[in-house]
Amino acid sequence: MNTSLNAARRAADLAAVAGGEVVDLLVVGGGVTGTGVALDAAARGLSVCLLEAHDLAFGTSRWSSKLVHGGLRYLAHGDVGLARESAVERGILMTRTAPHLVRALPQLVPLHDGDRGAVVMAGLRAGDVLRRTARTPSHLLPAPRRVPAAEALALAPGLRRAGLTGGLLSYDGQLTDDARLVVALARTAAGLGARILTRAKVTTLTGEGAEARDTETGTTFEVHARAVVNATGVWAGTLVDRIHLRPSRGSHLVLDASATGIHHTALTVPVPGERNRYALVLPQQDGRVYVGLTDELVDGPVPDVPEAPQSDVDFLLNVASSVLERKLGPTDVLGSFAGLRPLLAGTGERGADLSRKHAVLTSPDGVTTVVGGKLTTYRKMAADAVTAAVQRHNLTAAPCRTNNLPLVGATGPTTTAPQRLKAKYGTEAAAITAMNRPEQISGDITAAEILWAKQHEGATTAADILDRRTRIGLVPAERQAAEPTITALLAERD
C-alpha cells in the first residue's frame, strides 16, 4: 500500500483524471472533512479523486484549538446527542484510528475565593458518563476530581496564588497537530487508491464532475465523476447555490509557556460576566501555549487566511490574565491565528448561538454538500456524506469501516525513535530517523522532517512546510528565519 504523496504521484494522478478517467466520487476540499470523505469512500471500494485549491489543511482545519473534545460544551446547551457523538468520535481516534496523534490532556478549572465550582463539577461528571458510554477507558481519560490549592499549583505553577482554593481537574483529548491529522487522512486514502490533487482549483462544479485549473501550470482540465461531494467548508456556498453559512471567527494567541507558567496542564478559564463561556490556555509539546478561543460572527467575503483582530487579542489576554499570577501583555504574543467555522446560518446573534451540528445537503443537480460540524466529528460527517452520495446515485459500495481503520503511522513495528517524532509520525518515526539528516532547522525540527514532507506528505513549497507540515509559521520571526533553509532543502534532488 503506497501512501506517499509527492510531485511524481501528483503528475500521474492528474494525467489520469484529465485524460478522461471517470471516478465514482469526486471530493472538493482538502481539509479534515474532505480528506475524511475521500478515505471513507476509498475504504468502501469506490474510486476517488480529491481536488484542493491550495494545500492539504489550508483552510479552517489548521486553525483549531488542536483538541479532540468530548462534547462538554454541548451538554451545557442541552444537546446530549451531539455531546455523545463527540465523545464516541474522540474515543475512536484515541483508541483505534489515530492513537499516535492524540494524547490525554489534563485540564484544570481554577477556583479562587467565591468560586464554588459545583455546577461545573456536575458538568464534568456528566461528561465522564459520556466517556464511559463511549467505552473510552479510564486509563486514557481519568475521571474528574477536585484538587486542593497545593496540587493545583503543582499542576499549573503560573496560577494566581491570592485567594486560590483549589481546582477541578478533568481530561480531554489533544491533537499533536490538526494539520497532521489531515495529512494522515489524505495519505491513508491515497494508500487505498484515492487520487489526491492539491493546487487544483475548481471553477465549476456539477453533479457529474468539475472544471478545474492546475494552479502550478495554469492549465485547465475536467474531472468526470458518478457522484460529487462539496466539502469546502466556509467556501461551500461559492460552488453550490442555496448553501447559506454564517462563518464564526475563532482566534488564538501563541505564547511562550514560560510567560504563563503553564507547561503541561491546560486551564479552562471562565469568561467574566458570561455564563457557560470559557477561554482555554493550552500547552503544546513544543513549549508554546495557545490561548483561545473567540466566537465572533463575521460578514463579507471569506479570506483565504483570516487574521485575529486586535480586539480578539486584547480579549484573550485579559481573560487568561484573570487567573494567572503574571498579567499578560502585547509583548508576550509571539503570534496569532484565526479560523472561520462553517456554521449553518440561523437566527442567533452570536456565534455561540449557532448549532455545531453538521448537515448533508443535496442540490437539484446532485452535488452533495457537507457543512457545519466540528473537527472531532469529521469521521461521522464524512460517513454521512458518502452514504448520501452513494444512495442518491445508486453506487455500489461496501458499508463504512473507518471506525476501525488505522491512519498512517497508527500501526506497525514499535520503534526506538525520539518521543517527539513518535508523537508526530507514529510508527513512521523510525524511517525519518533513518534518513540521517539531523540538522536542526527551527527548534527541534530537523532536515529529515522537511525532506520527508516533500517525499511522502505532498509538500511542494516552503509555505506547505512552515505553515502546515510543521507549525514554525505560527511565530512570524521563526518563519522568516527558517524559510531560506527550507527552500534550499526542497531544491535538493531526491
TORVEXBA-472397 format. One record per residue (C-alpha): residue in three letters; chain; x, y, z. Coordinates in steps of 0.05 Angstrom, whole numbers, padded with zeros to 5 digits, always signed. Example, Ala and Ser with C-alpha at 12.3 -4.5 7.8 and 13.67 -1.06 7.14 Angstrom:
! residues 2
Ala, A, +00246, -00090, +00156 $
Ser, A, +00273, -00021, +00143 $
This chain:
! residues 494
Met, A, +00000, +00000, +00000 $
Asn, A, +00034, +00064, -00025 $
Thr, A, +00013, +00122, +00019 $
Ser, A, +00066, +00171, -00006 $
Leu, A, +00043, +00237, -00035 $
Asn, A, +00095, +00274, -00078 $
Ala, A, +00105, +00310, -00143 $
Ala, A, +00112, +00247, -00185 $
Arg, A, +00048, +00217, -00158 $
Arg, A, +00010, +00282, -00167 $
Ala, A, +00031, +00285, -00240 $
Ala, A, +00008, +00213, -00252 $
Asp, A, -00058, +00224, -00217 $
Leu, A, -00071, +00289, -00254 $
Ala, A, -00056, +00257, -00321 $
Ala, A, -00105, +00201, -00306 $
Val, A, -00165, +00244, -00288 $
Ala, A, -00150, +00297, -00340 $
Gly, A, -00144, +00241, -00391 $
Gly, A, -00217, +00222, -00383 $
Glu, A, -00219, +00173, -00325 $
Val, A, -00288, +00172, -00293 $
Val, A, -00285, +00164, -00217 $
Asp, A, -00341, +00141, -00172 $
Leu, A, -00334, +00200, -00126 $
Leu, A, -00303, +00269, -00135 $
Val, A, -00288, +00306, -00069 $
Val, A, -00275, +00380, -00069 $
Gly, A, -00237, +00407, -00008 $
Gly, A, -00174, +00382, +00025 $
Gly, A, -00190, +00397, +00098 $
Val, A, -00207, +00347, +00152 $
Thr, A, -00277, +00335, +00125 $
Gly, A, -00256, +00328, +00052 $
Thr, A, -00198, +00281, +00066 $
Gly, A, -00245, +00243, +00113 $
Val, A, -00295, +00236, +00056 $
Ala, A, -00240, +00212, +00009 $
Leu, A, -00217, +00160, +00060 $
Asp, A, -00287, +00136, +00075 $
Ala, A, -00305, +00128, +00002 $
Ala, A, -00239, +00094, -00016 $
Ala, A, -00247, +00046, +00042 $
Arg, A, -00316, +00027, +00015 $
Gly, A, -00284, +00007, -00051 $
Leu, A, -00302, +00069, -00091 $
Ser, A, -00253, +00102, -00139 $
Val, A, -00240, +00172, -00112 $
Cys, A, -00209, +00238, -00135 $
Leu, A, -00199, +00296, -00086 $
Leu, A, -00186, +00367, -00111 $
Glu, A, -00159, +00421, -00065 $
Ala, A, -00147, +00492, -00088 $
His, A, -00086, +00503, -00045 $
Asp, A, -00053, +00452, +00001 $
Leu, A, -00078, +00400, +00050 $
Ala, A, -00106, +00432, +00113 $
Phe, A, -00100, +00501, +00081 $
Gly, A, -00166, +00526, +00110 $
Thr, A, -00203, +00521, +00176 $
Ser, A, -00175, +00453, +00194 $
Arg, A, -00106, +00481, +00213 $
Trp, A, -00135, +00536, +00256 $
Ser, A, -00169, +00495, +00310 $
Ser, A, -00152, +00491, +00385 $
Lys, A, -00120, +00423, +00369 $
Leu, A, -00170, +00390, +00415 $
Val, A, -00208, +00325, +00405 $
His, A, -00261, +00340, +00456 $
Gly, A, -00317, +00300, +00487 $
Gly, A, -00374, +00350, +00477 $
Leu, A, -00378, +00380, +00546 $
Arg, A, -00399, +00447, +00517 $
Tyr, A, -00458, +00414, +00481 $
Leu, A, -00481, +00384, +00546 $
Ala, A, -00484, +00453, +00576 $
His, A, -00530, +00473, +00519 $
Gly, A, -00574, +00411, +00529 $
Asp, A, -00553, +00377, +00464 $
Val, A, -00539, +00307, +00492 $
Gly, A, -00539, +00274, +00423 $
Leu, A, -00484, +00319, +00396 $
Ala, A, -00444, +00312, +00461 $
Arg, A, -00448, +00237, +00457 $
Glu, A, -00428, +00237, +00384 $
Ser, A, -00366, +00277, +00402 $
Ala, A, -00348, +00230, +00459 $
Val, A, -00355, +00169, +00414 $
Glu, A, -00312, +00200, +00359 $
Arg, A, -00259, +00222, +00410 $
Gly, A, -00255, +00150, +00434 $
Ile, A, -00247, +00123, +00363 $
Leu, A, -00189, +00170, +00350 $
Met, A, -00155, +00156, +00416 $
Thr, A, -00162, +00081, +00417 $
Arg, A, -00163, +00057, +00344 $
Thr, A, -00152, +00104, +00287 $
Ala, A, -00101, +00156, +00309 $
Pro, A, -00074, +00140, +00379 $
His, A, -00005, +00166, +00358 $
Leu, A, -00034, +00235, +00343 $
Val, A, -00079, +00244, +00404 $
Arg, A, -00059, +00246, +00477 $
Ala, A, -00097, +00257, +00542 $
Leu, A, -00094, +00329, +00563 $
Pro, A, -00105, +00347, +00637 $
Gln, A, -00149, +00409, +00643 $
Leu, A, -00157, +00450, +00706 $
Val, A, -00213, +00498, +00724 $
Pro, A, -00180, +00543, +00776 $
Leu, A, -00222, +00560, +00837 $
His, A, -00210, +00625, +00876 $
Asp, A, -00247, +00655, +00934 $
Gly, A, -00321, +00655, +00919 $
Asp, A, -00316, +00603, +00864 $
Arg, A, -00356, +00542, +00888 $
Gly, A, -00350, +00501, +00825 $
Ala, A, -00408, +00456, +00840 $
Val, A, -00444, +00468, +00774 $
Val, A, -00380, +00459, +00734 $
Met, A, -00363, +00395, +00770 $
Ala, A, -00433, +00368, +00755 $
Gly, A, -00420, +00381, +00682 $
Leu, A, -00352, +00348, +00685 $
Arg, A, -00383, +00286, +00717 $
Ala, A, -00437, +00285, +00663 $
Gly, A, -00382, +00287, +00611 $
Asp, A, -00348, +00229, +00646 $
Val, A, -00413, +00189, +00639 $
Leu, A, -00409, +00202, +00564 $
Arg, A, -00337, +00179, +00565 $
Arg, A, -00358, +00113, +00597 $
Thr, A, -00417, +00103, +00549 $
Ala, A, -00368, +00115, +00491 $
Arg, A, -00325, +00059, +00522 $
Thr, A, -00263, +00102, +00526 $
Pro, A, -00222, +00070, +00582 $
Ser, A, -00207, +00109, +00646 $
His, A, -00133, +00096, +00640 $
Leu, A, -00134, +00141, +00578 $
Leu, A, -00182, +00193, +00606 $
Pro, A, -00187, +00191, +00682 $
Ala, A, -00250, +00213, +00719 $
Pro, A, -00254, +00286, +00741 $
Arg, A, -00238, +00305, +00813 $
Arg, A, -00230, +00366, +00857 $
Val, A, -00158, +00383, +00877 $
Pro, A, -00132, +00426, +00934 $
Ala, A, -00094, +00491, +00923 $
Ala, A, -00026, +00459, +00931 $
Glu, A, -00040, +00407, +00877 $
Ala, A, -00070, +00460, +00831 $
Leu, A, -00005, +00500, +00837 $
Ala, A, +00037, +00438, +00824 $
Leu, A, -00003, +00425, +00761 $
Ala, A, -00004, +00497, +00738 $
Pro, A, +00051, +00538, +00773 $
Gly, A, +00030, +00602, +00737 $
Leu, A, -00037, +00607, +00772 $
Arg, A, -00053, +00669, +00813 $
Arg, A, -00039, +00648, +00885 $
Ala, A, -00080, +00701, +00921 $
Gly, A, -00147, +00670, +00941 $
Leu, A, -00133, +00604, +00906 $
Thr, A, -00175, +00550, +00939 $
Gly, A, -00163, +00492, +00890 $
Gly, A, -00188, +00470, +00824 $
Leu, A, -00228, +00420, +00784 $
Leu, A, -00185, +00371, +00744 $
Ser, A, -00211, +00334, +00684 $
Tyr, A, -00183, +00304, +00620 $
Asp, A, -00196, +00311, +00546 $
Gly, A, -00161, +00293, +00481 $
Gln, A, -00108, +00337, +00448 $
Leu, A, -00081, +00330, +00378 $
Thr, A, -00007, +00335, +00366 $
Asp, A, -00027, +00378, +00306 $
Asp, A, -00093, +00385, +00270 $
Ala, A, -00059, +00394, +00202 $
Arg, A, -00020, +00330, +00212 $
Leu, A, -00086, +00293, +00223 $
Val, A, -00109, +00319, +00155 $
Val, A, -00045, +00296, +00122 $
Ala, A, -00052, +00227, +00154 $
Leu, A, -00124, +00222, +00128 $
Ala, A, -00103, +00241, +00057 $
Arg, A, -00044, +00193, +00056 $
Thr, A, -00086, +00136, +00083 $
Ala, A, -00138, +00149, +00029 $
Ala, A, -00082, +00150, -00023 $
Gly, A, -00059, +00083, +00002 $
Leu, A, -00128, +00056, -00016 $
Gly, A, -00123, +00085, -00086 $
Ala, A, -00152, +00155, -00079 $
Arg, A, -00123, +00208, -00125 $
Ile, A, -00105, +00268, -00081 $
Leu, A, -00093, +00331, -00123 $
Thr, A, -00072, +00396, -00088 $
Arg, A, -00066, +00462, -00123 $
Ala, A, -00125, +00443, -00166 $
Lys, A, -00176, +00499, -00161 $
Val, A, -00248, +00481, -00180 $
Thr, A, -00281, +00535, -00222 $
Thr, A, -00346, +00500, -00240 $
Leu, A, -00380, +00443, -00202 $
Thr, A, -00438, +00399, -00223 $
Gly, A, -00467, +00333, -00202 $
Glu, A, -00425, +00299, -00256 $
Gly, A, -00357, +00329, -00242 $
Ala, A, -00318, +00393, -00244 $
Glu, A, -00276, +00441, -00286 $
Ala, A, -00212, +00458, -00251 $
Arg, A, -00147, +00496, -00260 $
Asp, A, -00078, +00469, -00243 $
Thr, A, -00050, +00529, -00207 $
Glu, A, +00021, +00504, -00216 $
Thr, A, +00017, +00508, -00292 $
Gly, A, -00045, +00549, -00305 $
Thr, A, -00075, +00494, -00349 $
Thr, A, -00148, +00474, -00342 $
Phe, A, -00177, +00404, -00340 $
Glu, A, -00241, +00367, -00326 $
Val, A, -00257, +00312, -00276 $
His, A, -00315, +00265, -00292 $
Ala, A, -00350, +00231, -00234 $
Arg, A, -00411, +00190, -00218 $
Ala, A, -00422, +00229, -00154 $
Val, A, -00394, +00293, -00124 $
Val, A, -00384, +00317, -00052 $
Asn, A, -00372, +00390, -00037 $
Ala, A, -00331, +00393, +00028 $
Thr, A, -00302, +00462, +00021 $
Gly, A, -00324, +00488, +00089 $
Val, A, -00335, +00563, +00093 $
Trp, A, -00327, +00567, +00017 $
Ala, A, -00383, +00516, +00003 $
Gly, A, -00432, +00569, -00019 $
Thr, A, -00385, +00594, -00074 $
Leu, A, -00392, +00528, -00111 $
Val, A, -00464, +00508, -00096 $
Asp, A, -00524, +00555, -00094 $
Arg, A, -00572, +00553, -00036 $
Ile, A, -00518, +00539, +00015 $
His, A, -00524, +00593, +00068 $
Leu, A, -00469, +00596, +00121 $
Arg, A, -00453, +00645, +00176 $
Pro, A, -00379, +00640, +00190 $
Ser, A, -00356, +00649, +00261 $
Arg, A, -00284, +00671, +00276 $
Gly, A, -00244, +00633, +00328 $
Ser, A, -00179, +00668, +00346 $
His, A, -00119, +00642, +00385 $
Leu, A, -00055, +00672, +00411 $
Val, A, +00013, +00638, +00411 $
Leu, A, +00054, +00650, +00474 $
Asp, A, +00117, +00621, +00505 $
Ala, A, +00100, +00574, +00561 $
Ser, A, +00149, +00609, +00607 $
Ala, A, +00109, +00673, +00602 $
Thr, A, +00047, +00638, +00630 $
Gly, A, +00076, +00587, +00678 $
Ile, A, +00031, +00535, +00645 $
His, A, +00070, +00476, +00617 $
His, A, +00033, +00410, +00619 $
Thr, A, -00038, +00422, +00646 $
Ala, A, -00087, +00465, +00608 $
Leu, A, -00131, +00517, +00640 $
Thr, A, -00205, +00526, +00629 $
Val, A, -00219, +00598, +00648 $
Pro, A, -00290, +00626, +00658 $
Val, A, -00302, +00689, +00618 $
Pro, A, -00321, +00744, +00668 $
Gly, A, -00394, +00763, +00662 $
Glu, A, -00413, +00705, +00616 $
Arg, A, -00450, +00641, +00631 $
Asn, A, -00423, +00575, +00604 $
Arg, A, -00368, +00611, +00565 $
Tyr, A, -00295, +00595, +00576 $
Ala, A, -00227, +00611, +00547 $
Leu, A, -00172, +00559, +00543 $
Val, A, -00098, +00562, +00559 $
Leu, A, -00069, +00503, +00521 $
Pro, A, +00003, +00480, +00530 $
Gln, A, +00035, +00448, +00469 $
Gln, A, +00091, +00397, +00464 $
Asp, A, +00138, +00448, +00431 $
Gly, A, +00140, +00494, +00491 $
Arg, A, +00086, +00541, +00465 $
Val, A, +00019, +00557, +00494 $
Tyr, A, -00044, +00573, +00454 $
Val, A, -00096, +00619, +00486 $
Gly, A, -00165, +00617, +00455 $
Leu, A, -00219, +00620, +00434 $
Thr, A, -00265, +00673, +00409 $
Asp, A, -00332, +00662, +00375 $
Glu, A, -00350, +00722, +00333 $
Leu, A, -00396, +00722, +00273 $
Val, A, -00365, +00754, +00211 $
Asp, A, -00396, +00782, +00148 $
Gly, A, -00368, +00795, +00078 $
Pro, A, -00322, +00756, +00032 $
Val, A, -00285, +00697, +00063 $
Pro, A, -00210, +00709, +00062 $
Asp, A, -00161, +00653, +00046 $
Val, A, -00124, +00666, +00111 $
Pro, A, -00164, +00702, +00166 $
Glu, A, -00129, +00745, +00217 $
Ala, A, -00142, +00755, +00291 $
Pro, A, -00162, +00828, +00302 $
Gln, A, -00134, +00869, +00359 $
Ser, A, -00200, +00864, +00396 $
Asp, A, -00193, +00789, +00399 $
Val, A, -00121, +00794, +00422 $
Asp, A, -00140, +00841, +00479 $
Phe, A, -00199, +00798, +00500 $
Leu, A, -00158, +00735, +00504 $
Leu, A, -00101, +00767, +00541 $
Asn, A, -00148, +00796, +00593 $
Val, A, -00187, +00732, +00604 $
Ala, A, -00124, +00690, +00612 $
Ser, A, -00093, +00741, +00658 $
Ser, A, -00153, +00737, +00704 $
Val, A, -00128, +00671, +00733 $
Leu, A, -00052, +00679, +00725 $
Glu, A, -00001, +00707, +00773 $
Arg, A, +00031, +00748, +00718 $
Lys, A, -00011, +00795, +00676 $
Leu, A, -00001, +00782, +00602 $
Gly, A, +00011, +00838, +00554 $
Pro, A, +00020, +00850, +00479 $
Thr, A, +00095, +00837, +00483 $
Asp, A, +00081, +00766, +00505 $
Val, A, +00045, +00750, +00440 $
Leu, A, +00092, +00712, +00393 $
Gly, A, +00039, +00702, +00341 $
Ser, A, -00035, +00692, +00330 $
Phe, A, -00082, +00654, +00285 $
Ala, A, -00156, +00653, +00269 $
Gly, A, -00203, +00604, +00234 $
Leu, A, -00273, +00611, +00207 $
Arg, A, -00323, +00558, +00229 $
Pro, A, -00371, +00538, +00172 $
Leu, A, -00435, +00544, +00214 $
Leu, A, -00504, +00539, +00184 $
Ala, A, -00539, +00605, +00183 $
Gly, A, -00590, +00613, +00239 $
Thr, A, -00626, +00666, +00279 $
Gly, A, -00574, +00674, +00334 $
Glu, A, -00538, +00740, +00343 $
Arg, A, -00473, +00707, +00367 $
Gly, A, -00431, +00650, +00340 $
Ala, A, -00443, +00612, +00404 $
Asp, A, -00517, +00612, +00389 $
Leu, A, -00509, +00574, +00323 $
Ser, A, -00512, +00499, +00320 $
Arg, A, -00448, +00457, +00315 $
Lys, A, -00487, +00400, +00284 $
His, A, -00467, +00382, +00214 $
Ala, A, -00514, +00378, +00155 $
Val, A, -00512, +00339, +00090 $
Leu, A, -00549, +00375, +00034 $
Thr, A, -00562, +00354, -00038 $
Ser, A, -00571, +00405, -00094 $
Pro, A, -00620, +00394, -00151 $
Asp, A, -00563, +00374, -00198 $
Gly, A, -00539, +00322, -00149 $
Val, A, -00480, +00353, -00113 $
Thr, A, -00476, +00330, -00041 $
Thr, A, -00451, +00385, +00006 $
Val, A, -00429, +00373, +00078 $
Val, A, -00423, +00433, +00124 $
Gly, A, -00422, +00451, +00198 $
Gly, A, -00396, +00403, +00250 $
Lys, A, -00330, +00402, +00288 $
Leu, A, -00261, +00373, +00276 $
Thr, A, -00274, +00319, +00328 $
Thr, A, -00334, +00292, +00289 $
Tyr, A, -00302, +00295, +00220 $
Arg, A, -00308, +00219, +00212 $
Lys, A, -00383, +00218, +00224 $
Met, A, -00392, +00277, +00178 $
Ala, A, -00353, +00241, +00123 $
Ala, A, -00392, +00176, +00132 $
Asp, A, -00459, +00212, +00127 $
Ala, A, -00437, +00250, +00065 $
Val, A, -00412, +00187, +00029 $
Thr, A, -00475, +00149, +00048 $
Ala, A, -00518, +00205, +00020 $
Ala, A, -00479, +00207, -00045 $
Val, A, -00480, +00132, -00053 $
Gln, A, -00555, +00128, -00043 $
Arg, A, -00570, +00188, -00088 $
His, A, -00530, +00160, -00146 $
Asn, A, -00542, +00085, -00134 $
Leu, A, -00468, +00069, -00128 $
Thr, A, -00445, +00000, -00106 $
Ala, A, -00405, +00009, -00042 $
Ala, A, -00388, -00030, +00020 $
Pro, A, -00410, -00005, +00089 $
Cys, A, -00370, +00048, +00125 $
Arg, A, -00309, +00019, +00160 $
Thr, A, -00269, +00080, +00182 $
Asn, A, -00286, +00070, +00255 $
Asn, A, -00234, +00013, +00256 $
Leu, A, -00186, +00036, +00202 $
Pro, A, -00119, +00059, +00230 $
Leu, A, -00088, +00120, +00197 $
Val, A, -00017, +00123, +00171 $
Gly, A, +00031, +00116, +00230 $
Ala, A, -00020, +00086, +00278 $
Thr, A, +00003, +00014, +00270 $
Gly, A, +00068, -00022, +00253 $
Pro, A, +00131, -00045, +00287 $
Thr, A, +00150, -00010, +00351 $
Thr, A, +00207, +00040, +00344 $
Thr, A, +00261, +00069, +00388 $
Ala, A, +00257, +00137, +00354 $
Pro, A, +00253, +00200, +00397 $
Gln, A, +00185, +00210, +00431 $
Arg, A, +00177, +00278, +00396 $
Leu, A, +00179, +00243, +00329 $
Lys, A, +00133, +00186, +00350 $
Ala, A, +00082, +00238, +00373 $
Lys, A, +00081, +00268, +00302 $
Tyr, A, +00094, +00208, +00258 $
Gly, A, +00077, +00146, +00299 $
Thr, A, +00109, +00083, +00272 $
Glu, A, +00140, +00122, +00214 $
Ala, A, +00186, +00158, +00262 $
Ala, A, +00239, +00104, +00253 $
Ala, A, +00241, +00118, +00178 $
Ile, A, +00252, +00192, +00190 $
Thr, A, +00308, +00178, +00239 $
Ala, A, +00340, +00131, +00189 $
Met, A, +00345, +00187, +00137 $
Asn, A, +00404, +00211, +00178 $
Arg, A, +00391, +00285, +00166 $
Pro, A, +00394, +00312, +00238 $
Glu, A, +00409, +00385, +00221 $
Gln, A, +00363, +00428, +00263 $
Ile, A, +00321, +00477, +00222 $
Ser, A, +00278, +00510, +00276 $
Gly, A, +00273, +00487, +00348 $
Asp, A, +00275, +00411, +00347 $
Ile, A, +00252, +00404, +00274 $
Thr, A, +00305, +00372, +00231 $
Ala, A, +00323, +00370, +00157 $
Ala, A, +00297, +00298, +00155 $
Glu, A, +00226, +00322, +00171 $
Ile, A, +00230, +00373, +00115 $
Leu, A, +00252, +00321, +00065 $
Trp, A, +00200, +00271, +00090 $
Ala, A, +00145, +00323, +00079 $
Lys, A, +00169, +00332, +00007 $
Gln, A, +00177, +00258, -00009 $
His, A, +00116, +00230, +00027 $
Glu, A, +00068, +00284, +00051 $
Gly, A, +00053, +00324, -00012 $
Ala, A, +00091, +00387, +00008 $
Thr, A, +00117, +00426, -00052 $
Thr, A, +00132, +00495, -00024 $
Ala, A, +00165, +00525, +00037 $
Ala, A, +00097, +00551, +00059 $
Asp, A, +00069, +00480, +00059 $
Ile, A, +00122, +00460, +00109 $
Leu, A, +00125, +00524, +00150 $
Asp, A, +00050, +00531, +00158 $
Arg, A, +00022, +00460, +00154 $
Arg, A, +00072, +00402, +00159 $
Thr, A, +00104, +00439, +00217 $
Arg, A, +00078, +00500, +00255 $
Ile, A, +00140, +00542, +00250 $
Gly, A, +00099, +00594, +00214 $
Leu, A, +00056, +00609, +00275 $
Val, A, +00113, +00653, +00300 $
Pro, A, +00130, +00703, +00245 $
Ala, A, +00201, +00714, +00268 $
Glu, A, +00216, +00640, +00267 $
Arg, A, +00182, +00633, +00200 $
Gln, A, +00226, +00686, +00169 $
Ala, A, +00289, +00654, +00198 $
Ala, A, +00273, +00584, +00174 $
Glu, A, +00246, +00598, +00104 $
Pro, A, +00312, +00603, +00066 $
Thr, A, +00338, +00538, +00093 $
Ile, A, +00273, +00501, +00079 $
Thr, A, +00271, +00529, +00008 $
Ala, A, +00342, +00503, -00003 $
Leu, A, +00324, +00434, +00024 $
Leu, A, +00264, +00429, -00023 $
Ala, A, +00310, +00445, -00081 $
Glu, A, +00354, +00384, -00065 $
Arg, A, +00348, +00327, -00114 $
Asp, A, +00317, +00264, -00086 $
